[in-house]
């Protein structure tokens, strides 16, 4: 479970931010907390799988939040696609 990927500044945290970036095709990987309410993360998982994204499940929302450098739980987080460097 390489949560160290979330130390990147190219991350988004939270259900709503992740959902927006997912719908616009800006994500390359999705992280979901196993202990989050299933009905909240189910749609995100389905959309990510339809778009061919990697989905990684994290044991606890608190661990996911800490990996994203926030002091609270996070049900979802994502990594944005890397922009081409100039």
PDB file with one MODEL, atoms N, CA, C and O in Angstrom:
MODEL        1
ATOM      1  N   UNK A   1       0.843  -1.175   0.000  1.00  0.00           N
ATOM      2  CA  UNK A   1       0.000   0.000   0.000  1.00  0.00           C
ATOM      3  C   UNK A   1       0.893   1.245   0.000  1.00  0.00           C
ATOM      4  O   UNK A   1       1.249   1.741   1.069  1.00  0.00           O
ATOM      5  N   UNK A   2       1.253   1.747  -1.160  1.00  0.00           N
ATOM      6  CA  UNK A   2       2.179   2.879  -1.238  1.00  0.00           C
ATOM      7  C   UNK A   2       1.496   4.224  -1.000  1.00  0.00           C
ATOM      8  O   UNK A   2       1.309   5.005  -1.933  1.00  0.00           O
ATOM      9  N   UNK A   3       1.133   4.485   0.226  1.00  0.00           N
ATOM     10  CA  UNK A   3       0.491   5.757   0.548  1.00  0.00           C
ATOM     11  C   UNK A   3       1.454   6.926   0.420  1.00  0.00           C
ATOM     12  O   UNK A   3       1.028   8.081   0.405  1.00  0.00           O
ATOM     13  N   UNK A   4       2.745   6.640   0.329  1.00  0.00           N
ATOM     14  CA  UNK A   4       3.722   7.720   0.190  1.00  0.00           C
ATOM     15  C   UNK A   4       3.500   8.495  -1.108  1.00  0.00           C
ATOM     16  O   UNK A   4       3.964   9.628  -1.237  1.00  0.00           O
ATOM     17  N   UNK A   5       2.797   7.900  -2.068  1.00  0.00           N
ATOM     18  CA  UNK A   5       2.460   8.618  -3.301  1.00  0.00           C
ATOM     19  C   UNK A   5       1.649   9.874  -3.003  1.00  0.00           C
ATOM     20  O   UNK A   5       1.717  10.853  -3.746  1.00  0.00           O
ATOM     21  N   UNK A   6       0.889   9.846  -1.923  1.00  0.00           N
ATOM     22  CA  UNK A   6       0.021  10.971  -1.588  1.00  0.00           C
ATOM     23  C   UNK A   6       0.774  12.147  -0.977  1.00  0.00           C
ATOM     24  O   UNK A   6       0.168  13.176  -0.678  1.00  0.00           O
ATOM     25  N   UNK A   7       2.068  12.013  -0.789  1.00  0.00           N
ATOM     26  CA  UNK A   7       2.878  13.136  -0.317  1.00  0.00           C
ATOM     27  C   UNK A   7       3.102  14.144  -1.443  1.00  0.00           C
ATOM     28  O   UNK A   7       3.629  15.234  -1.216  1.00  0.00           O
ATOM     29  N   UNK A   8       2.709  13.780  -2.628  1.00  0.00           N
ATOM     30  CA  UNK A   8       2.866  14.633  -3.804  1.00  0.00           C
ATOM     31  C   UNK A   8       1.942  15.850  -3.731  1.00  0.00           C
ATOM     32  O   UNK A   8       0.845  15.758  -3.181  1.00  0.00           O
ATOM     33  N   UNK A   9       2.369  16.972  -4.274  1.00  0.00           N
ATOM     34  CA  UNK A   9       1.471  18.135  -4.330  1.00  0.00           C
ATOM     35  C   UNK A   9       0.364  17.952  -5.369  1.00  0.00           C
ATOM     36  O   UNK A   9      -0.558  18.764  -5.440  1.00  0.00           O
ATOM     37  N   UNK A  10       0.450  16.897  -6.172  1.00  0.00           N
ATOM     38  CA  UNK A  10      -0.552  16.624  -7.206  1.00  0.00           C
ATOM     39  C   UNK A  10      -1.704  15.779  -6.681  1.00  0.00           C
ATOM     40  O   UNK A  10      -2.227  14.932  -7.404  1.00  0.00           O
ATOM     41  N   UNK A  11      -2.100  15.996  -5.446  1.00  0.00           N
ATOM     42  CA  UNK A  11      -3.167  15.185  -4.853  1.00  0.00           C
ATOM     43  C   UNK A  11      -4.417  16.038  -4.636  1.00  0.00           C
ATOM     44  O   UNK A  11      -4.355  17.262  -4.523  1.00  0.00           O
ATOM     45  N   UNK A  12      -5.538  15.351  -4.583  1.00  0.00           N
ATOM     46  CA  UNK A  12      -6.802  15.969  -4.181  1.00  0.00           C
ATOM     47  C   UNK A  12      -7.361  15.119  -3.052  1.00  0.00           C
ATOM     48  O   UNK A  12      -7.213  13.897  -3.055  1.00  0.00           O
ATOM     49  N   UNK A  13      -7.997  15.760  -2.096  1.00  0.00           N
ATOM     50  CA  UNK A  13      -8.483  15.063  -0.908  1.00  0.00           C
ATOM     51  C   UNK A  13      -9.942  15.418  -0.682  1.00  0.00           C
ATOM     52  O   UNK A  13     -10.336  16.578  -0.806  1.00  0.00           O
ATOM     53  N   UNK A  14     -10.734  14.422  -0.352  1.00  0.00           N
ATOM     54  CA  UNK A  14     -12.142  14.629  -0.035  1.00  0.00           C
ATOM     55  C   UNK A  14     -13.049  14.149  -1.158  1.00  0.00           C
ATOM     56  O   UNK A  14     -12.685  14.179  -2.333  1.00  0.00           O
ATOM     57  N   UNK A  15     -14.229  13.708  -0.769  1.00  0.00           N
ATOM     58  CA  UNK A  15     -15.169  13.136  -1.735  1.00  0.00           C
ATOM     59  C   UNK A  15     -15.514  14.090  -2.867  1.00  0.00           C
ATOM     60  O   UNK A  15     -15.485  13.706  -4.036  1.00  0.00           O
ATOM     61  N   UNK A  16     -15.838  15.324  -2.529  1.00  0.00           N
ATOM     62  CA  UNK A  16     -16.309  16.263  -3.550  1.00  0.00           C
ATOM     63  C   UNK A  16     -15.194  16.671  -4.512  1.00  0.00           C
ATOM     64  O   UNK A  16     -15.412  16.724  -5.722  1.00  0.00           O
ATOM     65  N   UNK A  17     -14.014  16.956  -3.989  1.00  0.00           N
ATOM     66  CA  UNK A  17     -12.899  17.322  -4.868  1.00  0.00           C
ATOM     67  C   UNK A  17     -12.510  16.159  -5.769  1.00  0.00           C
ATOM     68  O   UNK A  17     -12.253  16.341  -6.959  1.00  0.00           O
ATOM     69  N   UNK A  18     -12.468  14.967  -5.195  1.00  0.00           N
ATOM     70  CA  UNK A  18     -12.119  13.783  -5.979  1.00  0.00           C
ATOM     71  C   UNK A  18     -13.164  13.547  -7.061  1.00  0.00           C
ATOM     72  O   UNK A  18     -12.819  13.239  -8.202  1.00  0.00           O
ATOM     73  N   UNK A  19     -14.431  13.688  -6.713  1.00  0.00           N
ATOM     74  CA  UNK A  19     -15.501  13.472  -7.684  1.00  0.00           C
ATOM     75  C   UNK A  19     -15.389  14.450  -8.856  1.00  0.00           C
ATOM     76  O   UNK A  19     -15.537  14.052 -10.011  1.00  0.00           O
ATOM     77  N   UNK A  20     -15.128  15.720  -8.566  1.00  0.00           N
ATOM     78  CA  UNK A  20     -14.990  16.722  -9.628  1.00  0.00           C
ATOM     79  C   UNK A  20     -13.822  16.395 -10.559  1.00  0.00           C
ATOM     80  O   UNK A  20     -13.965  16.437 -11.781  1.00  0.00           O
ATOM     81  N   UNK A  21     -12.681  16.074  -9.981  1.00  0.00           N
ATOM     82  CA  UNK A  21     -11.501  15.768 -10.801  1.00  0.00           C
ATOM     83  C   UNK A  21     -11.687  14.471 -11.584  1.00  0.00           C
ATOM     84  O   UNK A  21     -11.195  14.348 -12.706  1.00  0.00           O
ATOM     85  N   UNK A  22     -12.384  13.520 -11.008  1.00  0.00           N
ATOM     86  CA  UNK A  22     -12.649  12.253 -11.682  1.00  0.00           C
ATOM     87  C   UNK A  22     -13.545  12.475 -12.897  1.00  0.00           C
ATOM     88  O   UNK A  22     -13.296  11.914 -13.964  1.00  0.00           O
ATOM     89  N   UNK A  23     -14.581  13.286 -12.740  1.00  0.00           N
ATOM     90  CA  UNK A  23     -15.514  13.543 -13.834  1.00  0.00           C
ATOM     91  C   UNK A  23     -14.876  14.322 -14.978  1.00  0.00           C
ATOM     92  O   UNK A  23     -15.292  14.190 -16.129  1.00  0.00           O
ATOM     93  N   UNK A  24     -13.876  15.124 -14.669  1.00  0.00           N
ATOM     94  CA  UNK A  24     -13.201  15.884 -15.730  1.00  0.00           C
ATOM     95  C   UNK A  24     -11.997  15.136 -16.296  1.00  0.00           C
ATOM     96  O   UNK A  24     -11.299  15.652 -17.170  1.00  0.00           O
ATOM     97  N   UNK A  25     -11.752  13.925 -15.803  1.00  0.00           N
ATOM     98  CA  UNK A  25     -10.675  13.101 -16.337  1.00  0.00           C
ATOM     99  C   UNK A  25      -9.285  13.543 -15.926  1.00  0.00           C
ATOM    100  O   UNK A  25      -8.317  13.287 -16.643  1.00  0.00           O
ATOM    101  N   UNK A  26      -9.171  14.204 -14.784  1.00  0.00           N
ATOM    102  CA  UNK A  26      -7.883  14.736 -14.345  1.00  0.00           C
ATOM    103  C   UNK A  26      -7.122  13.820 -13.387  1.00  0.00           C
ATOM    104  O   UNK A  26      -6.009  14.153 -12.978  1.00  0.00           O
ATOM    105  N   UNK A  27      -7.698  12.675 -13.021  1.00  0.00           N
ATOM    106  CA  UNK A  27      -7.036  11.782 -12.063  1.00  0.00           C
ATOM    107  C   UNK A  27      -6.359  10.612 -12.760  1.00  0.00           C
ATOM    108  O   UNK A  27      -6.777  10.175 -13.832  1.00  0.00           O
ATOM    109  N   UNK A  28      -5.294  10.113 -12.117  1.00  0.00           N
ATOM    110  CA  UNK A  28      -4.619   8.913 -12.614  1.00  0.00           C
ATOM    111  C   UNK A  28      -4.716   7.750 -11.637  1.00  0.00           C
ATOM    112  O   UNK A  28      -4.507   6.601 -12.024  1.00  0.00           O
ATOM    113  N   UNK A  29      -5.033   8.034 -10.362  1.00  0.00           N
ATOM    114  CA  UNK A  29      -5.159   6.980  -9.358  1.00  0.00           C
ATOM    115  C   UNK A  29      -6.106   7.443  -8.267  1.00  0.00           C
ATOM    116  O   UNK A  29      -6.149   8.625  -7.924  1.00  0.00           O
ATOM    117  N   UNK A  30      -6.865   6.501  -7.727  1.00  0.00           N
ATOM    118  CA  UNK A  30      -7.855   6.804  -6.699  1.00  0.00           C
ATOM    119  C   UNK A  30      -7.575   5.974  -5.453  1.00  0.00           C
ATOM    120  O   UNK A  30      -7.276   4.783  -5.543  1.00  0.00           O
ATOM    121  N   UNK A  31      -7.675   6.607  -4.297  1.00  0.00           N
ATOM    122  CA  UNK A  31      -7.532   5.936  -3.003  1.00  0.00           C
ATOM    123  C   UNK A  31      -8.857   6.072  -2.262  1.00  0.00           C
ATOM    124  O   UNK A  31      -9.403   7.171  -2.159  1.00  0.00           O
ATOM    125  N   UNK A  32      -9.376   4.954  -1.743  1.00  0.00           N
ATOM    126  CA  UNK A  32     -10.636   4.959  -1.005  1.00  0.00           C
ATOM    127  C   UNK A  32     -10.441   4.275   0.343  1.00  0.00           C
ATOM    128  O   UNK A  32      -9.692   3.304   0.454  1.00  0.00           O
ATOM    129  N   UNK A  33     -11.117   4.787   1.360  1.00  0.00           N
ATOM    130  CA  UNK A  33     -11.022   4.210   2.701  1.00  0.00           C
ATOM    131  C   UNK A  33     -12.041   3.085   2.857  1.00  0.00           C
ATOM    132  O   UNK A  33     -13.215   3.249   2.524  1.00  0.00           O
ATOM    133  N   UNK A  34     -11.587   1.950   3.360  1.00  0.00           N
ATOM    134  CA  UNK A  34     -12.474   0.803   3.566  1.00  0.00           C
ATOM    135  C   UNK A  34     -13.528   1.071   4.626  1.00  0.00           C
ATOM    136  O   UNK A  34     -14.626   0.517   4.564  1.00  0.00           O
ATOM    137  N   UNK A  35     -13.207   1.918   5.602  1.00  0.00           N
ATOM    138  CA  UNK A  35     -14.158   2.163   6.681  1.00  0.00           C
ATOM    139  C   UNK A  35     -15.081   3.350   6.406  1.00  0.00           C
ATOM    140  O   UNK A  35     -15.849   3.748   7.281  1.00  0.00           O
ATOM    141  N   UNK A  36     -15.016   3.913   5.210  1.00  0.00           N
ATOM    142  CA  UNK A  36     -15.952   4.982   4.833  1.00  0.00           C
ATOM    143  C   UNK A  36     -17.294   4.340   4.482  1.00  0.00           C
ATOM    144  O   UNK A  36     -17.358   3.151   4.171  1.00  0.00           O
ATOM    145  N   UNK A  37     -18.351   5.127   4.534  1.00  0.00           N
ATOM    146  CA  UNK A  37     -19.663   4.594   4.169  1.00  0.00           C
ATOM    147  C   UNK A  37     -19.618   4.139   2.717  1.00  0.00           C
ATOM    148  O   UNK A  37     -19.254   4.900   1.820  1.00  0.00           O
ATOM    149  N   UNK A  38     -19.995   2.892   2.507  1.00  0.00           N
ATOM    150  CA  UNK A  38     -19.875   2.294   1.178  1.00  0.00           C
ATOM    151  C   UNK A  38     -20.661   3.067   0.134  1.00  0.00           C
ATOM    152  O   UNK A  38     -20.191   3.239  -0.991  1.00  0.00           O
ATOM    153  N   UNK A  39     -21.830   3.527   0.484  1.00  0.00           N
ATOM    154  CA  UNK A  39     -22.656   4.238  -0.496  1.00  0.00           C
ATOM    155  C   UNK A  39     -21.988   5.530  -0.969  1.00  0.00           C
ATOM    156  O   UNK A  39     -22.274   6.011  -2.065  1.00  0.00           O
ATOM    157  N   UNK A  40     -21.109   6.084  -0.155  1.00  0.00           N
ATOM    158  CA  UNK A  40     -20.424   7.318  -0.535  1.00  0.00           C
ATOM    159  C   UNK A  40     -19.278   7.066  -1.514  1.00  0.00           C
ATOM    160  O   UNK A  40     -19.026   7.877  -2.404  1.00  0.00           O
ATOM    161  N   UNK A  41     -18.594   5.953  -1.348  1.00  0.00           N
ATOM    162  CA  UNK A  41     -17.426   5.693  -2.193  1.00  0.00           C
ATOM    163  C   UNK A  41     -17.715   4.753  -3.362  1.00  0.00           C
ATOM    164  O   UNK A  41     -16.893   4.625  -4.269  1.00  0.00           O
ATOM    165  N   UNK A  42     -18.862   4.103  -3.350  1.00  0.00           N
ATOM    166  CA  UNK A  42     -19.199   3.142  -4.396  1.00  0.00           C
ATOM    167  C   UNK A  42     -19.230   3.790  -5.778  1.00  0.00           C
ATOM    168  O   UNK A  42     -18.670   3.245  -6.729  1.00  0.00           O
ATOM    169  N   UNK A  43     -19.872   4.934  -5.896  1.00  0.00           N
ATOM    170  CA  UNK A  43     -19.971   5.611  -7.191  1.00  0.00           C
ATOM    171  C   UNK A  43     -18.596   6.045  -7.696  1.00  0.00           C
ATOM    172  O   UNK A  43     -18.318   5.976  -8.893  1.00  0.00           O
ATOM    173  N   UNK A  44     -17.743   6.489  -6.780  1.00  0.00           N
ATOM    174  CA  UNK A  44     -16.391   6.884  -7.175  1.00  0.00           C
ATOM    175  C   UNK A  44     -15.617   5.685  -7.712  1.00  0.00           C
ATOM    176  O   UNK A  44     -14.921   5.784  -8.724  1.00  0.00           O
ATOM    177  N   UNK A  45     -15.745   4.557  -7.027  1.00  0.00           N
ATOM    178  CA  UNK A  45     -15.044   3.358  -7.477  1.00  0.00           C
ATOM    179  C   UNK A  45     -15.524   2.930  -8.863  1.00  0.00           C
ATOM    180  O   UNK A  45     -14.712   2.613  -9.733  1.00  0.00           O
ATOM    181  N   UNK A  46     -16.831   2.922  -9.067  1.00  0.00           N
ATOM    182  CA  UNK A  46     -17.384   2.509 -10.356  1.00  0.00           C
ATOM    183  C   UNK A  46     -16.898   3.418 -11.480  1.00  0.00           C
ATOM    184  O   UNK A  46     -16.484   2.943 -12.537  1.00  0.00           O
ATOM    185  N   UNK A  47     -16.952   4.718 -11.246  1.00  0.00           N
ATOM    186  CA  UNK A  47     -16.505   5.686 -12.258  1.00  0.00           C
ATOM    187  C   UNK A  47     -15.020   5.504 -12.567  1.00  0.00           C
ATOM    188  O   UNK A  47     -14.619   5.537 -13.731  1.00  0.00           O
ATOM    189  N   UNK A  48     -14.212   5.314 -11.538  1.00  0.00           N
ATOM    190  CA  UNK A  48     -12.768   5.140 -11.733  1.00  0.00           C
ATOM    191  C   UNK A  48     -12.476   3.879 -12.541  1.00  0.00           C
ATOM    192  O   UNK A  48     -11.628   3.894 -13.433  1.00  0.00           O
ATOM    193  N   UNK A  49     -13.168   2.802 -12.235  1.00  0.00           N
ATOM    194  CA  UNK A  49     -12.949   1.554 -12.962  1.00  0.00           C
ATOM    195  C   UNK A  49     -13.387   1.681 -14.416  1.00  0.00           C
ATOM    196  O   UNK A  49     -12.741   1.126 -15.305  1.00  0.00           O
ATOM    197  N   UNK A  50     -14.475   2.403 -14.670  1.00  0.00           N
ATOM    198  CA  UNK A  50     -14.921   2.634 -16.044  1.00  0.00           C
ATOM    199  C   UNK A  50     -13.893   3.435 -16.830  1.00  0.00           C
ATOM    200  O   UNK A  50     -13.735   3.241 -18.036  1.00  0.00           O
ATOM    201  N   UNK A  51     -13.203   4.324 -16.151  1.00  0.00           N
ATOM    202  CA  UNK A  51     -12.196   5.162 -16.807  1.00  0.00           C
ATOM    203  C   UNK A  51     -10.822   4.489 -16.847  1.00  0.00           C
ATOM    204  O   UNK A  51      -9.866   5.053 -17.380  1.00  0.00           O
ATOM    205  N   UNK A  52     -10.728   3.295 -16.287  1.00  0.00           N
ATOM    206  CA  UNK A  52      -9.484   2.543 -16.329  1.00  0.00           C
ATOM    207  C   UNK A  52      -8.434   2.999 -15.330  1.00  0.00           C
ATOM    208  O   UNK A  52      -7.241   2.777 -15.539  1.00  0.00           O
ATOM    209  N   UNK A  53      -8.865   3.632 -14.249  1.00  0.00           N
ATOM    210  CA  UNK A  53      -7.931   4.101 -13.225  1.00  0.00           C
ATOM    211  C   UNK A  53      -7.635   2.998 -12.220  1.00  0.00           C
ATOM    212  O   UNK A  53      -8.457   2.110 -11.993  1.00  0.00           O
ATOM    213  N   UNK A  54      -6.458   3.066 -11.626  1.00  0.00           N
ATOM    214  CA  UNK A  54      -6.126   2.181 -10.515  1.00  0.00           C
ATOM    215  C   UNK A  54      -6.888   2.659  -9.286  1.00  0.00           C
ATOM    216  O   UNK A  54      -6.936   3.855  -9.001  1.00  0.00           O
ATOM    217  N   UNK A  55      -7.479   1.720  -8.563  1.00  0.00           N
ATOM    218  CA  UNK A  55      -8.174   2.037  -7.317  1.00  0.00           C
ATOM    219  C   UNK A  55      -7.481   1.273  -6.206  1.00  0.00           C
ATOM    220  O   UNK A  55      -7.315   0.055  -6.283  1.00  0.00           O
ATOM    221  N   UNK A  56      -7.081   1.988  -5.182  1.00  0.00           N
ATOM    222  CA  UNK A  56      -6.415   1.359  -4.043  1.00  0.00           C
ATOM    223  C   UNK A  56      -7.251   1.606  -2.793  1.00  0.00           C
ATOM    224  O   UNK A  56      -7.644   2.736  -2.503  1.00  0.00           O
ATOM    225  N   UNK A  57      -7.512   0.535  -2.063  1.00  0.00           N
ATOM    226  CA  UNK A  57      -8.277   0.629  -0.824  1.00  0.00           C
ATOM    227  C   UNK A  57      -7.321   0.751   0.356  1.00  0.00           C
ATOM    228  O   UNK A  57      -6.336   0.019   0.453  1.00  0.00           O
ATOM    229  N   UNK A  58      -7.624   1.681   1.244  1.00  0.00           N
ATOM    230  CA  UNK A  58      -6.827   1.927   2.447  1.00  0.00           C
ATOM    231  C   UNK A  58      -7.656   1.459   3.639  1.00  0.00           C
ATOM    232  O   UNK A  58      -8.871   1.660   3.657  1.00  0.00           O
ATOM    233  N   UNK A  59      -7.029   0.843   4.627  1.00  0.00           N
ATOM    234  CA  UNK A  59      -7.750   0.263   5.757  1.00  0.00           C
ATOM    235  C   UNK A  59      -8.589   1.269   6.535  1.00  0.00           C
ATOM    236  O   UNK A  59      -9.722   0.967   6.910  1.00  0.00           O
ATOM    237  N   UNK A  60      -8.055   2.445   6.779  1.00  0.00           N
ATOM    238  CA  UNK A  60      -8.770   3.421   7.606  1.00  0.00           C
ATOM    239  C   UNK A  60      -8.739   4.806   6.979  1.00  0.00           C
ATOM    240  O   UNK A  60      -7.745   5.214   6.380  1.00  0.00           O
ATOM    241  N   UNK A  61      -9.849   5.520   7.130  1.00  0.00           N
ATOM    242  CA  UNK A  61      -9.940   6.890   6.625  1.00  0.00           C
ATOM    243  C   UNK A  61      -8.940   7.802   7.326  1.00  0.00           C
ATOM    244  O   UNK A  61      -8.423   8.740   6.719  1.00  0.00           O
ATOM    245  N   UNK A  62      -8.670   7.534   8.590  1.00  0.00           N
ATOM    246  CA  UNK A  62      -7.702   8.354   9.323  1.00  0.00           C
ATOM    247  C   UNK A  62      -6.299   8.200   8.729  1.00  0.00           C
ATOM    248  O   UNK A  62      -5.561   9.179   8.613  1.00  0.00           O
ATOM    249  N   UNK A  63      -5.933   6.976   8.354  1.00  0.00           N
ATOM    250  CA  UNK A  63      -4.634   6.752   7.703  1.00  0.00           C
ATOM    251  C   UNK A  63      -4.559   7.476   6.363  1.00  0.00           C
ATOM    252  O   UNK A  63      -3.526   8.046   6.011  1.00  0.00           O
ATOM    253  N   UNK A  64      -5.648   7.447   5.633  1.00  0.00           N
ATOM    254  CA  UNK A  64      -5.685   8.130   4.344  1.00  0.00           C
ATOM    255  C   UNK A  64      -5.530   9.636   4.535  1.00  0.00           C
ATOM    256  O   UNK A  64      -4.797  10.286   3.789  1.00  0.00           O
ATOM    257  N   UNK A  65      -6.211  10.185   5.522  1.00  0.00           N
ATOM    258  CA  UNK A  65      -6.075  11.607   5.814  1.00  0.00           C
ATOM    259  C   UNK A  65      -4.659  11.978   6.210  1.00  0.00           C
ATOM    260  O   UNK A  65      -4.122  12.984   5.747  1.00  0.00           O
ATOM    261  N   UNK A  66      -4.061  11.172   7.060  1.00  0.00           N
ATOM    262  CA  UNK A  66      -2.682  11.450   7.495  1.00  0.00           C
ATOM    263  C   UNK A  66      -1.699  11.357   6.331  1.00  0.00           C
ATOM    264  O   UNK A  66      -0.752  12.140   6.251  1.00  0.00           O
ATOM    265  N   UNK A  67      -1.920  10.407   5.436  1.00  0.00           N
ATOM    266  CA  UNK A  67      -1.048  10.287   4.266  1.00  0.00           C
ATOM    267  C   UNK A  67      -1.147  11.515   3.366  1.00  0.00           C
ATOM    268  O   UNK A  67      -0.219  11.833   2.621  1.00  0.00           O
ATOM    269  N   UNK A  68      -2.282  12.196   3.449  1.00  0.00           N
ATOM    270  CA  UNK A  68      -2.490  13.419   2.663  1.00  0.00           C
ATOM    271  C   UNK A  68      -2.102  14.669   3.437  1.00  0.00           C
ATOM    272  O   UNK A  68      -2.361  15.786   2.987  1.00  0.00           O
ATOM    273  N   UNK A  69      -1.483  14.488   4.599  1.00  0.00           N
ATOM    274  CA  UNK A  69      -1.005  15.598   5.439  1.00  0.00           C
ATOM    275  C   UNK A  69      -2.138  16.455   5.984  1.00  0.00           C
ATOM    276  O   UNK A  69      -1.996  17.670   6.122  1.00  0.00           O
ATOM    277  N   UNK A  70      -3.269  15.813   6.296  1.00  0.00           N
ATOM    278  CA  UNK A  70      -4.341  16.521   6.988  1.00  0.00           C
ATOM    279  C   UNK A  70      -4.584  15.815   8.316  1.00  0.00           C
ATOM    280  O   UNK A  70      -4.284  14.629   8.459  1.00  0.00           O
ATOM    281  N   UNK A  71      -5.118  16.533   9.269  1.00  0.00           N
ATOM    282  CA  UNK A  71      -5.260  15.982  10.622  1.00  0.00           C
ATOM    283  C   UNK A  71      -6.636  15.384  10.867  1.00  0.00           C
ATOM    284  O   UNK A  71      -7.062  15.266  12.016  1.00  0.00           O
ATOM    285  N   UNK A  72      -7.329  15.008   9.817  1.00  0.00           N
ATOM    286  CA  UNK A  72      -8.645  14.388   9.969  1.00  0.00           C
ATOM    287  C   UNK A  72      -8.801  13.254   8.971  1.00  0.00           C
ATOM    288  O   UNK A  72      -7.946  13.044   8.111  1.00  0.00           O
ATOM    289  N   UNK A  73      -9.876  12.543   9.092  1.00  0.00           N
ATOM    290  CA  UNK A  73     -10.140  11.413   8.203  1.00  0.00           C
ATOM    291  C   UNK A  73     -10.465  11.894   6.794  1.00  0.00           C
ATOM    292  O   UNK A  73     -10.960  13.003   6.596  1.00  0.00           O
ATOM    293  N   UNK A  74     -10.177  11.042   5.828  1.00  0.00           N
ATOM    294  CA  UNK A  74     -10.520  11.316   4.435  1.00  0.00           C
ATOM    295  C   UNK A  74     -11.069  10.031   3.827  1.00  0.00           C
ATOM    296  O   UNK A  74     -10.406   8.995   3.858  1.00  0.00           O
ATOM    297  N   UNK A  75     -12.267  10.094   3.280  1.00  0.00           N
ATOM    298  CA  UNK A  75     -12.874   8.919   2.667  1.00  0.00           C
ATOM    299  C   UNK A  75     -12.274   8.631   1.299  1.00  0.00           C
ATOM    300  O   UNK A  75     -12.248   7.483   0.855  1.00  0.00           O
ATOM    301  N   UNK A  76     -11.792   9.678   0.632  1.00  0.00           N
ATOM    302  CA  UNK A  76     -11.250   9.512  -0.715  1.00  0.00           C
ATOM    303  C   UNK A  76     -10.123  10.501  -0.968  1.00  0.00           C
ATOM    304  O   UNK A  76     -10.092  11.602  -0.418  1.00  0.00           O
ATOM    305  N   UNK A  77      -9.211  10.076  -1.809  1.00  0.00           N
ATOM    306  CA  UNK A  77      -8.123  10.942  -2.262  1.00  0.00           C
ATOM    307  C   UNK A  77      -7.724  10.466  -3.650  1.00  0.00           C
ATOM    308  O   UNK A  77      -7.971   9.319  -4.022  1.00  0.00           O
ATOM    309  N   UNK A  78      -7.118  11.343  -4.394  1.00  0.00           N
ATOM    310  CA  UNK A  78      -6.695  10.974  -5.737  1.00  0.00           C
ATOM    311  C   UNK A  78      -5.421  11.677  -6.134  1.00  0.00           C
ATOM    312  O   UNK A  78      -5.054  12.709  -5.573  1.00  0.00           O
ATOM    313  N   UNK A  79      -4.754  11.096  -7.113  1.00  0.00           N
ATOM    314  CA  UNK A  79      -3.554  11.707  -7.680  1.00  0.00           C
ATOM    315  C   UNK A  79      -3.901  12.246  -9.056  1.00  0.00           C
ATOM    316  O   UNK A  79      -4.439  11.528  -9.899  1.00  0.00           O
ATOM    317  N   UNK A  80      -3.589  13.511  -9.274  1.00  0.00           N
ATOM    318  CA  UNK A  80      -3.848  14.124 -10.570  1.00  0.00           C
ATOM    319  C   UNK A  80      -2.829  13.634 -11.587  1.00  0.00           C
ATOM    320  O   UNK A  80      -1.711  13.247 -11.246  1.00  0.00           O
ATOM    321  N   UNK A  81      -3.251  13.664 -12.846  1.00  0.00           N
ATOM    322  CA  UNK A  81      -2.331  13.314 -13.919  1.00  0.00           C
ATOM    323  C   UNK A  81      -1.196  14.319 -13.929  1.00  0.00           C
ATOM    324  O   UNK A  81      -1.388  15.501 -13.646  1.00  0.00           O
ATOM    325  N   UNK A  82      -0.032  13.838 -14.253  1.00  0.00           N
ATOM    326  CA  UNK A  82       1.133  14.728 -14.307  1.00  0.00           C
ATOM    327  C   UNK A  82       1.042  15.590 -15.556  1.00  0.00           C
ATOM    328  O   UNK A  82       0.745  15.104 -16.648  1.00  0.00           O
ATOM    329  N   UNK A  83       1.302  16.870 -15.375  1.00  0.00           N
ATOM    330  CA  UNK A  83       1.308  17.763 -16.526  1.00  0.00           C
ATOM    331  C   UNK A  83       2.662  17.665 -17.219  1.00  0.00           C
ATOM    332  O   UNK A  83       3.682  17.392 -16.586  1.00  0.00           O
ATOM    333  N   UNK A  84       2.653  17.886 -18.498  1.00  0.00           N
ATOM    334  CA  UNK A  84       3.903  17.826 -19.254  1.00  0.00           C
ATOM    335  C   UNK A  84       4.801  18.980 -18.847  1.00  0.00           C
ATOM    336  O   UNK A  84       4.366  20.131 -18.806  1.00  0.00           O
ATOM    337  N   UNK A  85       6.038  18.673 -18.550  1.00  0.00           N
ATOM    338  CA  UNK A  85       6.964  19.730 -18.143  1.00  0.00           C
ATOM    339  C   UNK A  85       7.461  20.479 -19.372  1.00  0.00           C
ATOM    340  O   UNK A  85       7.604  19.910 -20.454  1.00  0.00           O
ATOM    341  N   UNK A  86       7.715  21.745 -19.184  1.00  0.00           N
ATOM    342  CA  UNK A  86       8.150  22.585 -20.306  1.00  0.00           C
ATOM    343  C   UNK A  86       9.638  22.602 -20.447  1.00  0.00           C
ATOM    344  O   UNK A  86      10.166  23.260 -21.343  1.00  0.00           O
TER     345      UNK A  86
ENDMDL
END
